[in-house]
C-alpha cells in the first residue's frame, strides 16, 4: 500500500520556520520487515508524522528505533520549508527528490 507521507508531511511543512526539517529516508516496514521510502518531520528531538491521516508526535529516538532508521546504505535527506518548496517547484512533485528508495 502506497502512503501519502511525502505530500501529507510536505503540506504540513509549508511556511514553517527553520527549526523544522522535512526528512526523506528509508525505514523498515514492521508488517513485512522490508525497507521502504518514507518522509517525516523533525524539530529538535521530536518527530512528527502526518501521513495516512495520522497525527504522530514522538521522540526522535523512539521513532528511529521503531523504523530501524537509518537503514544502510540509505542516507537521510533533510530540508527546510524553503528548500522543500524549491524542490517541489523544480521537480513538480512532493518527493522523494534526492533519495532513491527501494520501494
N, C-alpha and C positions, 0 to 999 in steps of 0.2 A: 504494500500500500504506500503510495507516494503521499508525503505530507506537504504542508504548506509553510514549513519553517522559514524558508528564505523570504517569502513575501510577508508572512504574519509578523515576524520579528523585524524585518526591514521597515514595514509600515509604522511599527511602534517607535522605531528609532528616529523617524523624521523630525528634525528640529531639536533633537536632544543635544545637551552641551557635551563638551569634550571629556567629561568624566565617564561617559558611557562608551562602550565598544561593541559593535556588532562583530560576532566571531563566526567564521566559517571553518569547519573542521570535520573530522571523522570520529564517529563514536561506534560502539558495539551495540547492536540491537539486542536487547535481552531475549526477545522472542525466538531468535534463531542463532544468536551468538556470532553474527557476521557483521563486518564493518559497513557503515553507510554514511553518506554525506549528510551533515547536519548544520544547523545555524542556531545561535543563541545570543543573548546579550549579557555583557558583564559590566559591573560597576564595582570597583574595588574587589572585595572578597565575596560579592554576591553575584548570582546568576539569575537571570530572568528568561523565561521561555514561554512565548505566547502561541506556539504552533498548535495546530489542530484544536483550536478553541480552548486550550489550556491557559492557566494563569499561574505559572510556577515561579516561585521565588524561593531560592535555596542557596546554601553556601556553595561557593565555587568548589571547595574540596569535595563535598558530598556529590555534587553534580558530576565532577570529573571521575570520581570513584565509580559511580553508577554506570557511566558511559565508557569506562576504561579509557578516558581521554588523557593524553593524546595517544592515538593509535599509530604505531610505527608502520610505514615510514612517512605518514602524512603530517604536514605542518599545520599549525593554526594560523589563520589569517584574520587580523583584527582591523576594523575600520571605524573611524569617527563617523558621525552623521554626515558631515560634509564629503568625506571620501566615498562613503556609501552612495550618496546622491550622484557624484560624478561617475561612479561605476555603473549605476543604473542608466544614466543618460548615455554613456559610451557604449554599453553592451546591450541596451534595450531589454533587460530582464533583471530579475531580483537576485540572481546568483545561482550557483557559485561563479565567481569570476576568476580567481587565481588558483583555486583548488580543483583538482581532478579526482573527484571521489569515485570509489569503486562501484557505487550504485546510488 
